[in-house]
């Protein structure tokens, strides 16, 4: 069983640990927990993790958010991974900070990374984990908000949710999408 775990974000130090890069942070946490190591691969930072008889190809695309799909398609084809065994992790302004949403398919919700993945795969039918980042910004300042760093008071909850998101990846691979969705989609996280 092989899985492609994709964290959406932007490469570059100025984007490190911003709201928009939460996908990178979750995938990094998963790789670290399972003693993997990232190397620079084609179109992405790549790490292989073996866990419970399963192989996880973990990528953080280096293409910038708007071209994430190019990296997803390349690694999916190279590793011969079925579309149902992909999990794309992304930020979502339409979900509050205390929520995550796991779906087997769906719209891009205006997210440029998901738009790119959908275009490259020619499908909306790939699993995605949406990590709520909230929408506490003045009108017209969404871009500044998503590219901004977490507020001090948000950090403990973000840390907890990253740990929970790592458990979602593990559950997705071992228990399957439906059971994992039941747990994730009804949960509200707090510290």
Secondary structure, 3 states (H helix, E strand, C coil): CEEEEEECCCCCHHHCCEHHHHHHHHHHHHHHHCCCCCEEECCEEEEEEEECCEEEEEEEECCCHHHHHHHHHHHHHHHCCCHHHEEEEEEECCCCCCCEEEECCCCCCCCHHHHHHHHHHCCCCCEEEEEECCCCCCCCCHHHHHCCECCHHHHHHHHHHHHHHHHHHHHHHHCCHHHHHHHHHHCCCCC
